[in-house]
Amino acid sequence: MNLDNVSVSVQLQDFDVSAEIQRLRNQSAQVGAVASFVGVVRDINDDQTISILELEHYPGMTEKSIAEIIVMAADRWQLIGVRVIHRVGKLLPTDQIVLVAVTSMHRGEAFAACEFIMDYLKTRAPFWKKEQTATGARWVDARSTDQTAADRWKQSD
Amino acid sequence: MVQILFFSLIREQLNTDKLSLSLPSPGITLQAFTEHLIDTHDAQWREVLTSANIIKAVNQRVVDDDCCLADGDEIAFFPPVTGG
């Protein structure tokens, strides 16, 4: 994959999925498949109503770790382009949090790489979520199911 | 000097987001340096910095306790990540 076709952003602002996908498609006429994932803020987590979700990150390491995950994906699948956007700061229910979009010649690579990048991002990129609920603020606990999802990719090596 | 960063719950529990310190000795391991931080702060630091699931990074890469430190390193302590 041409690294010029890889872009990672950590930002406060929202993003436009259609515009991002259009930009990826414009990178090459070889693109035959686009797979994308959008993570969204839910209004309920662990049976509590969420009013605000605040995302903290480790500037520098965050971008570096996502770039490394993309390189790992490009080693496993034939990809044309990858776009990752992760928002930080204060978000509200229904807001978009994260975009992973992948292009390839055929759908299999794009689907697999999109899921791989998302699974690894969840367990390796240094972001932390804090929820505001009716009873106060709490840091979200890491889920073992996220680690299990990332570990699946190791077993298939 | 080394720069030490604390994130998320760890930052709140220690009420500290960053510190700049001289290394007590060159080539000291991260484990010994963590002990040094604990010894030079109050009891809360021992509880927080020895918690089982704490993650440590040096120069923005997750490392083990036997990692050796050098002047100029950036050392970070944080809980398991929860992005995405």
gemmi code that builds the backbone of each chain (N, CA, C; Angstrom):
import gemmi

chains = {
    "A": [
        ("MET", (0.851, -1.202, 0.000), (0.000, 0.000, 0.000), (0.884, 1.249, 0.000)),
        ("ASN", (0.523, 2.197, -0.799), (1.206, 3.489, -0.826), (0.851, 4.274, 0.448)),
        ("LEU", (1.873, 4.625, 1.234), (1.584, 5.289, 2.514), (0.970, 6.682, 2.333)),
        ("ASP", (1.082, 7.229, 1.115), (0.392, 8.498, 0.841), (-1.121, 8.331, 0.933)),
        ("ASN", (-1.566, 7.073, 0.831), (-3.010, 6.815, 0.875), (-3.500, 6.474, 2.282)),
        ("VAL", (-2.638, 6.701, 3.281), (-3.007, 6.437, 4.677), (-3.117, 7.769, 5.406)),
        ("SER", (-4.188, 7.941, 6.142), (-4.344, 9.185, 6.881), (-5.008, 8.901, 8.225)),
        ("VAL", (-4.408, 9.457, 9.288), (-4.914, 9.270, 10.653), (-5.125, 10.651, 11.270)),
        ("SER", (-6.305, 10.876, 11.834), (-6.562, 12.144, 12.530), (-7.160, 11.875, 13.904)),
        ("VAL", (-6.680, 12.618, 14.888), (-7.307, 12.641, 16.207), (-7.768, 14.076, 16.378)),
        ("GLN", (-9.057, 14.273, 16.533), (-9.581, 15.640, 16.441), (-10.814, 15.848, 17.307)),
        ("LEU", (-11.064, 17.136, 17.626), (-12.259, 17.499, 18.389), (-13.497, 17.502, 17.496)),
        ("GLN", (-13.318, 17.908, 16.236), (-14.461, 18.143, 15.353), (-15.088, 16.840, 14.856)),
        ("ASP", (-16.323, 16.956, 14.442), (-17.045, 15.865, 13.797), (-16.444, 15.627, 12.410)),
        ("PHE", (-16.883, 14.541, 11.760), (-16.382, 14.242, 10.418), (-17.535, 13.860, 9.503)),
        ("ASP", (-17.283, 13.996, 8.198), (-18.297, 13.721, 7.177), (-17.910, 12.411, 6.483)),
        ("VAL", (-18.642, 11.342, 6.806), (-18.283, 10.007, 6.312), (-18.283, 9.976, 4.787)),
        ("SER", (-19.294, 10.574, 4.171), (-19.377, 10.541, 2.701), (-18.175, 11.209, 2.061)),
        ("ALA", (-17.786, 12.360, 2.611), (-16.641, 13.092, 2.046), (-15.366, 12.287, 2.229)),
        ("GLU", (-15.218, 11.629, 3.374), (-14.011, 10.835, 3.632), (-13.934, 9.643, 2.670)),
        ("ILE", (-15.068, 8.995, 2.454), (-15.082, 7.850, 1.535), (-14.819, 8.309, 0.101)),
        ("GLN", (-15.372, 9.440, -0.262), (-15.132, 9.967, -1.610), (-13.639, 10.222, -1.827)),
        ("ARG", (-12.993, 10.792, -0.798), (-11.561, 11.083, -0.888), (-10.756, 9.787, -1.085)),
        ("LEU", (-11.136, 8.735, -0.344), (-10.450, 7.442, -0.500), (-10.656, 6.891, -1.910)),
        ("ARG", (-11.882, 7.004, -2.418), (-12.165, 6.457, -3.759), (-11.399, 7.204, -4.836)),
        ("ASN", (-11.165, 8.490, -4.585), (-10.453, 9.307, -5.570), (-8.960, 8.975, -5.634)),
        ("GLN", (-8.462, 8.195, -4.646), (-7.021, 7.901, -4.620), (-6.602, 6.986, -5.765)),
        ("SER", (-7.512, 6.123, -6.214), (-7.119, 5.148, -7.231), (-8.328, 4.592, -7.964)),
        ("ALA", (-8.171, 4.408, -9.273), (-9.248, 3.797, -10.057), (-9.255, 2.281, -9.885)),
        ("GLN", (-8.281, 1.745, -9.112), (-8.270, 0.302, -8.818), (-9.211, -0.063, -7.687)),
        ("VAL", (-9.711, 0.948, -6.973), (-10.590, 0.666, -5.834), (-11.842, -0.057, -6.319)),
        ("GLY", (-12.067, -1.257, -5.769), (-13.282, -2.001, -6.102), (-14.158, -2.206, -4.894)),
        ("ALA", (-13.614, -1.890, -3.705), (-14.371, -2.127, -2.472), (-14.018, -1.079, -1.436)),
        ("VAL", (-15.031, -0.610, -0.735), (-14.840, 0.308, 0.387), (-15.575, -0.288, 1.576)),
        ("ALA", (-14.875, -0.543, 2.675), (-15.544, -0.984, 3.909), (-15.297, 0.079, 4.954)),
        ("SER", (-16.356, 0.432, 5.681), (-16.171, 1.456, 6.714), (-16.924, 1.079, 7.970)),
        ("PHE", (-16.396, 1.556, 9.096), (-17.038, 1.373, 10.388), (-17.139, 2.738, 11.041)),
        ("VAL", (-18.306, 3.051, 11.604), (-18.479, 4.286, 12.363), (-18.929, 3.912, 13.769)),
        ("GLY", (-18.178, 4.322, 14.773), (-18.581, 4.132, 16.170), (-19.337, 5.361, 16.636)),
        ("VAL", (-20.410, 5.132, 17.407), (-21.315, 6.209, 17.806), (-21.528, 6.154, 19.328)),
        ("VAL", (-21.712, 7.300, 19.954), (-21.957, 7.363, 21.401), (-23.375, 6.864, 21.695)),
        ("ARG", (-23.480, 5.834, 22.542), (-24.797, 5.332, 22.986), (-25.295, 6.148, 24.173)),
        ("ASP", (-26.606, 6.151, 24.392), (-27.129, 6.905, 25.538), (-27.239, 6.040, 26.789)),
        ("ILE", (-26.919, 4.736, 26.648), (-26.947, 3.847, 27.820), (-25.702, 2.976, 27.808)),
        ("ASN", (-25.052, 2.836, 28.954), (-23.936, 1.893, 29.085), (-24.023, 1.281, 30.477)),
        ("ASP", (-23.919, -0.043, 30.551), (-24.027, -0.763, 31.828), (-25.244, -0.280, 32.632)),
        ("ASP", (-26.378, -0.194, 31.949), (-27.674, 0.145, 32.575), (-27.773, 1.570, 33.121)),
        ("GLN", (-26.818, 2.420, 32.787), (-26.905, 3.814, 33.245), (-27.060, 4.737, 32.042)),
        ("THR", (-27.867, 5.773, 32.227), (-28.043, 6.760, 31.164), (-26.815, 7.662, 31.103)),
        ("ILE", (-26.318, 7.852, 29.884), (-25.115, 8.656, 29.684), (-25.516, 10.032, 29.151)),
        ("SER", (-25.048, 11.084, 29.810), (-25.362, 12.427, 29.305), (-24.194, 12.996, 28.476)),
        ("ILE", (-22.971, 12.726, 28.907), (-21.784, 13.201, 28.173), (-20.722, 12.095, 28.200)),
        ("LEU", (-20.024, 11.952, 27.092), (-18.885, 11.025, 27.040), (-17.648, 11.860, 26.736)),
        ("GLU", (-16.670, 11.788, 27.634), (-15.465, 12.583, 27.430), (-14.309, 11.647, 27.081)),
        ("LEU", (-13.589, 11.986, 26.000), (-12.478, 11.135, 25.557), (-11.151, 11.837, 25.745)),
        ("GLU", (-10.283, 11.153, 26.498), (-8.915, 11.643, 26.701), (-7.982, 10.761, 25.869)),
        ("HIS", (-6.842, 11.303, 25.450), (-5.878, 10.467, 24.743), (-4.457, 10.903, 25.071)),
        ("TYR", (-3.506, 10.140, 24.564), (-2.077, 10.417, 24.789), (-1.529, 10.961, 23.473)),
        ("PRO", (-1.480, 12.296, 23.331), (-1.078, 12.887, 22.055), (0.297, 12.361, 21.623)),
        ("GLY", (0.414, 12.031, 20.376), (1.680, 11.496, 19.867), (1.629, 9.978, 19.832)),
        ("MET", (1.460, 9.353, 20.996), (1.401, 7.886, 21.024), (0.135, 7.382, 20.331)),
        ("THR", (-0.940, 8.126, 20.454), (-2.195, 7.708, 19.830), (-2.024, 7.569, 18.317)),
        ("GLU", (-1.524, 8.620, 17.690), (-1.367, 8.622, 16.236), (-0.374, 7.527, 15.813)),
        ("LYS", (0.710, 7.403, 16.602), (1.741, 6.424, 16.282), (1.178, 5.009, 16.373)),
        ("SER", (0.395, 4.733, 17.409), (-0.105, 3.362, 17.570), (-1.133, 3.031, 16.487)),
        ("ILE", (-1.938, 3.999, 16.078), (-2.905, 3.719, 14.994), (-2.153, 3.478, 13.683)),
        ("ALA", (-1.113, 4.277, 13.435), (-0.326, 4.094, 12.206), (0.303, 2.703, 12.188)),
        ("GLU", (0.783, 2.231, 13.335), (1.373, 0.883, 13.406), (0.339, -0.194, 13.120)),
        ("ILE", (-0.869, 0.008, 13.621), (-1.952, -0.966, 13.384), (-2.266, -1.031, 11.884)),
        ("ILE", (-2.262, 0.125, 11.237), (-2.548, 0.161, 9.792), (-1.447, -0.561, 9.019)),
        ("VAL", (-0.185, -0.374, 9.436), (0.923, -1.071, 8.777), (0.760, -2.586, 8.936)),
        ("MET", (0.352, -3.030, 10.133), (0.110, -4.464, 10.351), (-0.996, -4.974, 9.422)),
        ("ALA", (-2.043, -4.173, 9.268), (-3.149, -4.580, 8.380), (-2.664, -4.671, 6.933)),
        ("ALA", (-1.819, -3.705, 6.540), (-1.341, -3.685, 5.152), (-0.394, -4.848, 4.870)),
        ("ASP", (0.224, -5.391, 5.941), (1.063, -6.588, 5.776), (0.217, -7.832, 5.529)),
        ("ARG", (-1.005, -7.816, 6.037), (-1.845, -9.020, 5.953), (-2.755, -9.027, 4.737)),
        ("TRP", (-3.202, -7.840, 4.312), (-4.159, -7.769, 3.208), (-3.680, -6.757, 2.178)),
        ("GLN", (-4.116, -6.960, 0.945), (-3.786, -6.018, -0.131), (-4.745, -4.851, -0.062)),
        ("LEU", (-4.249, -3.738, 0.440), (-5.105, -2.570, 0.630), (-4.664, -1.450, -0.302)),
        ("ILE", (-5.591, -0.551, -0.591), (-5.260, 0.614, -1.427), (-5.154, 1.869, -0.555)),
        ("GLY", (-6.113, 2.064, 0.331), (-6.065, 3.248, 1.198), (-6.740, 2.985, 2.538)),
        ("VAL", (-6.340, 3.747, 3.558), (-6.968, 3.634, 4.876), (-7.142, 5.038, 5.456)),
        ("ARG", (-8.308, 5.288, 6.011), (-8.561, 6.551, 6.704), (-9.085, 6.224, 8.096)),
        ("VAL", (-8.437, 6.766, 9.140), (-8.930, 6.609, 10.508), (-9.090, 8.000, 11.121)),
        ("ILE", (-10.249, 8.238, 11.680), (-10.486, 9.485, 12.425), (-11.016, 9.082, 13.795)),
        ("HIS", (-10.431, 9.619, 14.851), (-10.947, 9.375, 16.199), (-11.139, 10.715, 16.874)),
        ("ARG", (-12.330, 10.907, 17.418), (-12.589, 12.182, 18.089), (-12.202, 12.109, 19.559)),
        ("VAL", (-11.852, 13.264, 20.116), (-11.564, 13.389, 21.545), (-12.355, 14.583, 22.080)),
        ("GLY", (-12.333, 14.753, 23.402), (-13.083, 15.843, 24.014), (-14.465, 15.394, 24.418)),
        ("LYS", (-15.380, 16.362, 24.550), (-16.721, 16.048, 25.049), (-17.667, 15.689, 23.906)),
        ("LEU", (-18.298, 14.518, 24.017), (-19.248, 14.062, 23.003), (-20.592, 13.767, 23.662)),
        ("LEU", (-21.636, 13.827, 22.837), (-22.997, 13.586, 23.333), (-23.556, 12.320, 22.691)),
        ("PRO", (-24.558, 11.694, 23.335), (-25.194, 10.530, 22.709), (-25.619, 10.848, 21.274)),
        ("THR", (-25.438, 9.887, 20.405), (-25.668, 9.925, 18.946), (-24.515, 10.572, 18.173)),
        ("ASP", (-23.533, 11.178, 18.861), (-22.364, 11.737, 18.146), (-21.505, 10.602, 17.576)),
        ("GLN", (-20.859, 10.875, 16.462), (-19.876, 9.938, 15.920), (-18.589, 10.035, 16.741)),
        ("ILE", (-17.975, 8.857, 17.043), (-16.704, 8.858, 17.778), (-15.546, 8.531, 16.846)),
        ("VAL", (-15.728, 7.480, 16.043), (-14.578, 6.953, 15.306), (-15.004, 6.511, 13.913)),
        ("LEU", (-14.101, 6.716, 12.953), (-14.292, 6.205, 11.592), (-13.065, 5.384, 11.204)),
        ("VAL", (-13.314, 4.169, 10.716), (-12.262, 3.395, 10.051), (-12.796, 3.078, 8.669)),
        ("ALA", (-12.097, 3.519, 7.629), (-12.528, 3.238, 6.261), (-11.337, 2.681, 5.491)),
        ("VAL", (-11.598, 1.607, 4.750), (-10.527, 0.881, 4.050), (-10.955, 0.634, 2.616)),
        ("THR", (-10.029, 0.837, 1.688), (-10.312, 0.496, 0.293), (-9.364, -0.607, -0.179)),
        ("SER", (-9.888, -1.429, -1.089), (-9.090, -2.508, -1.681), (-9.710, -2.843, -3.030)),
        ("MET", (-9.100, -3.791, -3.733), (-9.665, -4.169, -5.028), (-10.934, -5.009, -4.846)),
        ("HIS", (-10.910, -5.869, -3.807), (-12.032, -6.791, -3.592), (-12.532, -6.697, -2.161)),
        ("ARG", (-13.785, -7.091, -1.932), (-14.408, -6.821, -0.640), (-13.782, -7.571, 0.531)),
        ("GLY", (-13.273, -8.782, 0.297), (-12.750, -9.589, 1.408), (-11.675, -8.855, 2.195)),
        ("GLU", (-10.718, -8.273, 1.480), (-9.624, -7.540, 2.121), (-10.148, -6.319, 2.883)),
        ("ALA", (-11.052, -5.605, 2.259), (-11.550, -4.372, 2.883), (-12.329, -4.683, 4.164)),
        ("PHE", (-13.209, -5.692, 4.109), (-13.969, -6.079, 5.306), (-13.029, -6.499, 6.427)),
        ("ALA", (-12.115, -7.420, 6.115), (-11.238, -7.982, 7.143), (-10.346, -6.904, 7.739)),
        ("ALA", (-9.739, -6.083, 6.888), (-8.807, -5.068, 7.389), (-9.535, -4.029, 8.240)),
        ("CYS", (-10.749, -3.674, 7.860), (-11.526, -2.690, 8.622), (-11.794, -3.225, 10.035)),
        ("GLU", (-12.186, -4.490, 10.117), (-12.480, -5.077, 11.425), (-11.200, -5.240, 12.256)),
        ("PHE", (-10.135, -5.664, 11.606), (-8.836, -5.824, 12.278), (-8.370, -4.492, 12.871)),
        ("ILE", (-8.411, -3.442, 12.068), (-7.946, -2.129, 12.539), (-8.789, -1.672, 13.730)),
        ("MET", (-10.087, -1.866, 13.635), (-10.968, -1.450, 14.735), (-10.702, -2.271, 15.998)),
        ("ASP", (-10.549, -3.594, 15.848), (-10.292, -4.456, 17.016), (-8.970, -4.087, 17.689)),
        ("TYR", (-7.960, -3.802, 16.901), (-6.661, -3.447, 17.484), (-6.694, -2.036, 18.063)),
        ("LEU", (-7.378, -1.130, 17.391), (-7.497, 0.234, 17.926), (-8.114, 0.196, 19.330)),
        ("LYS", (-9.135, -0.624, 19.497), (-9.843, -0.666, 20.789), (-8.955, -1.174, 21.918)),
        ("THR", (-7.973, -2.016, 21.599), (-7.157, -2.603, 22.663), (-5.755, -2.013, 22.748)),
        ("ARG", (-5.338, -1.221, 21.758), (-3.953, -0.720, 21.753), (-3.802, 0.793, 21.713)),
        ("ALA", (-4.759, 1.495, 21.121), (-4.575, 2.947, 20.998), (-4.938, 3.617, 22.327)),
        ("PRO", (-4.068, 4.519, 22.821), (-4.287, 5.081, 24.153), (-5.354, 6.179, 24.203)),
        ("PHE", (-6.604, 5.717, 24.230), (-7.767, 6.586, 24.467), (-8.450, 6.092, 25.738)),
        ("TRP", (-9.082, 7.015, 26.446), (-9.857, 6.625, 27.638), (-11.173, 7.386, 27.645)),
        ("LYS", (-12.253, 6.634, 27.967), (-13.593, 7.233, 27.989), (-14.041, 7.471, 29.424)),
        ("LYS", (-14.608, 8.647, 29.635), (-15.218, 8.948, 30.931), (-16.668, 9.323, 30.684)),
        ("GLU", (-17.575, 8.672, 31.421), (-19.010, 8.906, 31.214), (-19.577, 9.775, 32.319)),
        ("GLN", (-20.440, 10.692, 31.928), (-21.234, 11.434, 32.909), (-22.585, 10.752, 32.998)),
        ("THR", (-22.929, 10.283, 34.196), (-24.238, 9.652, 34.398), (-24.998, 10.458, 35.454)),
        ("ALA", (-26.240, 10.045, 35.716), (-27.053, 10.766, 36.707), (-26.403, 10.707, 38.088)),
        ("THR", (-25.606, 9.659, 38.343), (-25.004, 9.521, 39.675), (-23.556, 10.004, 39.719)),
        ("GLY", (-23.088, 10.640, 38.649), (-21.735, 11.183, 38.662), (-20.916, 10.698, 37.484)),
        ("ALA", (-19.612, 11.023, 37.523), (-18.731, 10.654, 36.415), (-18.010, 9.360, 36.744)),
        ("ARG", (-17.750, 8.539, 35.725), (-16.987, 7.296, 35.946), (-16.146, 6.995, 34.710)),
        ("TRP", (-14.947, 6.479, 34.941), (-14.096, 6.016, 33.839), (-14.633, 4.677, 33.377)),
        ("VAL", (-14.695, 4.496, 32.077), (-15.193, 3.241, 31.509), (-14.129, 2.160, 31.698)),
        ("ASP", (-14.549, 0.981, 32.138), (-13.622, -0.144, 32.301), (-13.355, -0.801, 30.959)),
        ("ALA", (-12.120, -1.271, 30.772), (-11.804, -2.043, 29.561), (-12.612, -3.340, 29.602)),
        ("ARG", (-13.085, -3.777, 28.436), (-13.897, -5.002, 28.358), (-13.038, -6.165, 27.886)),
        ("SER", (-13.210, -7.305, 28.542), (-12.445, -8.488, 28.122), (-12.890, -8.945, 26.738)),
        ("THR", (-14.141, -8.622, 26.356), (-14.618, -9.033, 25.030), (-13.855, -8.304, 23.922)),
        ("ASP", (-13.373, -7.086, 24.217), (-12.585, -6.357, 23.216), (-11.227, -7.034, 23.022)),
        ("GLN", (-10.645, -7.510, 24.128), (-9.362, -8.206, 24.031), (-9.551, -9.524, 23.278)),
        ("THR", (-10.657, -10.217, 23.570), (-10.944, -11.477, 22.875), (-11.080, -11.240, 21.374)),
        ("ALA", (-11.734, -10.131, 21.014), (-11.921, -9.809, 19.591), (-10.569, -9.580, 18.920)),
        ("ALA", (-9.672, -8.871, 19.604), (-8.342, -8.604, 19.019), (-7.521, -9.889, 18.950)),
        ("ASP", (-7.677, -10.747, 19.967), (-6.881, -11.993, 20.016), (-7.244, -12.966, 18.891)),
        ("ARG", (-8.466, -12.871, 18.394), (-8.871, -13.757, 17.289), (-7.899, -13.663, 16.119)),
        ("TRP", (-7.394, -12.451, 15.878), (-6.530, -12.226, 14.717), (-5.186, -12.906, 14.882)),
        ("LYS", (-4.750, -13.091, 16.141), (-3.487, -13.783, 16.400), (-3.637, -15.268, 16.095)),
        ("GLN", (-4.771, -15.846, 16.527), (-4.972, -17.291, 16.374), (-4.994, -17.718, 14.913)),
        ("SER", (-5.381, -16.787, 14.038), (-5.493, -17.181, 12.633), (-4.181, -17.005, 11.878)),
        ("ASP", (-3.120, -16.592, 12.588), (-1.809, -16.429, 11.937), (-1.243, -17.781, 11.505)),
    ],
    "B": [
        ("MET", (17.291, 14.723, 32.351), (15.896, 14.776, 32.809), (15.039, 13.794, 32.010)),
        ("VAL", (14.049, 13.248, 32.678), (13.027, 12.476, 31.967), (11.689, 13.127, 32.242)),
        ("GLN", (10.794, 12.961, 31.284), (9.431, 13.491, 31.430), (8.509, 12.325, 31.788)),
        ("ILE", (7.671, 12.509, 32.799), (6.756, 11.443, 33.215), (5.327, 11.941, 33.054)),
        ("LEU", (4.507, 11.155, 32.360), (3.131, 11.551, 32.072), (2.159, 10.569, 32.713)),
        ("PHE", (1.046, 11.089, 33.209), (0.006, 10.250, 33.809), (-1.313, 10.552, 33.099)),
        ("PHE", (-2.069, 9.511, 32.788), (-3.321, 9.721, 32.055), (-4.521, 9.111, 32.775)),
        ("SER", (-5.682, 9.692, 32.448), (-6.975, 9.119, 32.816), (-7.090, 8.938, 34.332)),
        ("LEU", (-7.551, 7.770, 34.770), (-7.777, 7.514, 36.192), (-6.498, 7.694, 37.022)),
        ("ILE", (-5.366, 7.293, 36.463), (-4.089, 7.414, 37.179), (-3.772, 8.887, 37.452)),
        ("ARG", (-3.987, 9.727, 36.430), (-3.756, 11.172, 36.571), (-4.634, 11.738, 37.686)),
        ("GLU", (-5.899, 11.311, 37.703), (-6.815, 11.827, 38.730), (-6.433, 11.326, 40.117)),
        ("GLN", (-6.067, 10.040, 40.210), (-5.743, 9.476, 41.527), (-4.482, 10.101, 42.114)),
        ("LEU", (-3.535, 10.478, 41.250), (-2.288, 11.077, 41.734), (-2.362, 12.598, 41.746)),
        ("ASN", (-3.433, 13.116, 41.157), (-3.595, 14.564, 41.048), (-2.380, 15.212, 40.376)),
        ("THR", (-1.840, 14.517, 39.384), (-0.624, 14.971, 38.693), (-0.738, 14.574, 37.230)),
        ("ASP", (-0.472, 15.481, 36.311), (-0.488, 15.067, 34.905), (0.913, 14.890, 34.346)),
        ("LYS", (1.890, 15.646, 34.865), (3.264, 15.386, 34.419), (4.287, 15.834, 35.433)),
        ("LEU", (5.471, 15.235, 35.308), (6.593, 15.544, 36.185), (7.849, 15.552, 35.335)),
        ("SER", (8.831, 16.348, 35.722), (10.154, 16.265, 35.119), (11.140, 15.932, 36.222)),
        ("LEU", (11.941, 14.911, 36.021), (12.870, 14.470, 37.058), (14.199, 14.101, 36.429)),
        ("SER", (15.260, 14.146, 37.244), (16.531, 13.558, 36.819), (16.457, 12.073, 37.130)),
        ("LEU", (17.053, 11.239, 36.267), (17.120, 9.808, 36.560), (18.026, 9.611, 37.767)),
        ("PRO", (17.583, 8.809, 38.759), (18.440, 8.587, 39.934), (19.761, 7.910, 39.558)),
        ("SER", (19.752, 7.061, 38.528), (21.009, 6.517, 38.002), (20.789, 6.157, 36.543)),
        ("PRO", (21.834, 6.328, 35.695), (21.646, 6.044, 34.272), (21.401, 4.554, 34.058)),
        ("GLY", (20.528, 4.202, 33.127), (20.272, 2.801, 32.823), (19.382, 2.099, 33.828)),
        ("ILE", (18.816, 2.852, 34.761), (17.913, 2.288, 35.769), (16.721, 1.609, 35.071)),
        ("THR", (16.247, 0.517, 35.651), (15.085, -0.152, 35.030), (13.813, 0.625, 35.368)),
        ("LEU", (12.798, 0.395, 34.553), (11.519, 1.053, 34.792), (10.961, 0.632, 36.146)),
        ("GLN", (11.180, -0.621, 36.514), (10.703, -1.097, 37.818), (11.360, -0.322, 38.963)),
        ("ALA", (12.683, -0.154, 38.890), (13.400, 0.566, 39.945), (13.013, 2.045, 39.946)),
        ("PHE", (12.788, 2.588, 38.750), (12.393, 3.997, 38.666), (10.993, 4.199, 39.254)),
        ("THR", (10.109, 3.228, 39.012), (8.759, 3.312, 39.582), (8.845, 3.269, 41.108)),
        ("GLU", (9.706, 2.406, 41.650), (9.935, 2.349, 43.104), (10.440, 3.694, 43.627)),
        ("HIS", (11.323, 4.320, 42.847), (11.863, 5.631, 43.220), (10.727, 6.678, 43.295)),
        ("LEU", (9.829, 6.630, 42.311), (8.682, 7.560, 42.329), (7.823, 7.321, 43.570)),
        ("ILE", (7.597, 6.049, 43.870), (6.766, 5.688, 45.024), (7.424, 6.168, 46.322)),
        ("ASP", (8.726, 5.942, 46.429), (9.455, 6.293, 47.657), (9.518, 7.796, 47.895)),
        ("THR", (9.409, 8.565, 46.825), (9.548, 10.017, 46.989), (8.187, 10.727, 47.009)),
        ("HIS", (7.103, 9.935, 47.085), (5.767, 10.535, 47.184), (4.976, 9.863, 48.305)),
        ("ASP", (3.713, 10.319, 48.464), (2.935, 9.774, 49.586), (2.379, 8.374, 49.278)),
        ("ALA", (1.734, 7.787, 50.276), (1.313, 6.378, 50.219), (0.375, 6.069, 49.049)),
        ("GLN", (-0.411, 7.067, 48.655), (-1.341, 6.879, 47.540), (-0.599, 6.437, 46.269)),
        ("TRP", (0.633, 6.950, 46.095), (1.389, 6.630, 44.877), (1.724, 5.139, 44.820)),
        ("ARG", (2.005, 4.532, 45.978), (2.298, 3.098, 45.968), (1.066, 2.332, 45.512)),
        ("GLU", (-0.061, 2.687, 46.067), (-1.298, 1.977, 45.724), (-1.597, 2.088, 44.225)),
        ("VAL", (-1.456, 3.309, 43.694), (-1.820, 3.546, 42.293), (-0.784, 2.925, 41.341)),
        ("LEU", (0.489, 3.161, 41.602), (1.523, 2.736, 40.646), (1.852, 1.249, 40.720)),
        ("THR", (1.339, 0.554, 41.733), (1.548, -0.899, 41.777), (0.259, -1.655, 41.446)),
        ("SER", (-0.786, -0.947, 40.997), (-2.031, -1.657, 40.671), (-1.785, -2.623, 39.509)),
        ("ALA", (-2.490, -3.748, 39.565), (-2.173, -4.886, 38.688), (-2.304, -4.558, 37.204)),
        ("ASN", (-3.264, -3.714, 36.844), (-3.526, -3.544, 35.410), (-2.901, -2.278, 34.822)),
        ("ILE", (-1.998, -1.631, 35.570), (-1.413, -0.379, 35.067), (-0.524, -0.684, 33.846)),
        ("ILE", (-0.567, 0.216, 32.859), (0.248, 0.051, 31.653), (1.334, 1.130, 31.671)),
        ("LYS", (2.550, 0.730, 31.274), (3.667, 1.673, 31.250), (4.208, 1.763, 29.835)),
        ("ALA", (4.507, 2.983, 29.417), (5.078, 3.191, 28.082), (6.337, 4.030, 28.219)),
        ("VAL", (7.329, 3.725, 27.398), (8.533, 4.554, 27.327), (8.681, 5.002, 25.878)),
        ("ASN", (8.832, 6.301, 25.712), (8.914, 6.898, 24.368), (7.765, 6.423, 23.485)),
        ("GLN", (6.578, 6.412, 24.098), (5.314, 6.159, 23.390), (5.185, 4.725, 22.880)),
        ("ARG", (5.847, 3.786, 23.569), (5.712, 2.377, 23.242), (5.503, 1.612, 24.543)),
        ("VAL", (4.523, 0.710, 24.567), (4.262, -0.067, 25.783), (5.449, -0.992, 26.047)),
        ("VAL", (5.923, -0.997, 27.302), (7.125, -1.775, 27.649), (6.889, -2.564, 28.943)),
        ("ASP", (7.829, -3.490, 29.216), (7.822, -4.245, 30.473), (8.656, -3.509, 31.517)),
        ("ASP", (8.524, -3.983, 32.764), (9.227, -3.358, 33.892), (10.750, -3.437, 33.792)),
        ("ASP", (11.259, -4.400, 33.004), (12.716, -4.531, 32.948), (13.351, -3.619, 31.891)),
        ("CYS", (12.538, -2.798, 31.259), (13.037, -1.809, 30.284), (14.014, -0.849, 30.975)),
        ("CYS", (15.144, -0.546, 30.319), (16.138, 0.369, 30.901), (15.904, 1.793, 30.395)),
        ("LEU", (15.994, 2.737, 31.301), (15.694, 4.133, 30.966), (16.965, 4.920, 30.666)),
        ("ALA", (16.796, 5.954, 29.843), (17.921, 6.826, 29.508), (17.464, 8.277, 29.627)),
        ("ASP", (18.442, 9.150, 29.798), (18.129, 10.572, 29.890), (17.353, 11.003, 28.650)),
        ("GLY", (16.326, 11.828, 28.843), (15.525, 12.306, 27.716), (14.290, 11.460, 27.437)),
        ("ASP", (14.173, 10.306, 28.113), (13.009, 9.437, 27.858), (11.702, 10.103, 28.303)),
        ("GLU", (10.650, 9.688, 27.626), (9.284, 10.068, 28.028), (8.621, 8.811, 28.569)),
        ("ILE", (8.219, 8.854, 29.832), (7.669, 7.681, 30.508), (6.207, 7.974, 30.817)),
        ("ALA", (5.323, 7.015, 30.527), (3.897, 7.267, 30.777), (3.281, 6.110, 31.552)),
        ("PHE", (2.346, 6.468, 32.420), (1.585, 5.480, 33.195), (0.111, 5.689, 32.873)),
        ("PHE", (-0.579, 4.595, 32.526), (-2.019, 4.747, 32.240), (-2.780, 3.440, 32.444)),
        ("PRO", (-4.114, 3.531, 32.623), (-4.921, 2.320, 32.784), (-5.213, 1.690, 31.422)),
        ("PRO", (-5.805, 0.474, 31.409), (-6.177, -0.147, 30.126), (-6.993, 0.815, 29.263)),
        ("VAL", (-6.783, 0.742, 27.962), (-7.370, 1.731, 27.061), (-8.821, 1.391, 26.731)),
        ("THR", (-9.615, 2.411, 26.453), (-11.051, 2.199, 26.231), (-11.583, 3.064, 25.084)),
        ("GLY", (-10.779, 3.208, 24.018), (-11.241, 4.037, 22.899), (-12.146, 3.281, 21.952)),
        ("GLY", (-12.391, 3.884, 20.790), (-13.170, 3.250, 19.741), (-14.655, 3.476, 19.881)),
    ],
}
model = gemmi.Model(1)
for chain_id, residues in chains.items():
    chain = gemmi.Chain(chain_id)
    for i, (resn, *xyz) in enumerate(residues, 1):
        res = gemmi.Residue()
        res.name, res.seqid = resn, gemmi.SeqId(i, " ")
        for name, pos in zip(("N", "CA", "C"), xyz):
            atom = gemmi.Atom()
            atom.name, atom.element = name, gemmi.Element(name[0])
            atom.pos, atom.b_iso = gemmi.Position(*pos), 0.0
            res.add_atom(atom)
        chain.add_residue(res)
    model.add_chain(chain)
structure = gemmi.Structure()
structure.add_model(model)
structure.setup_entities()
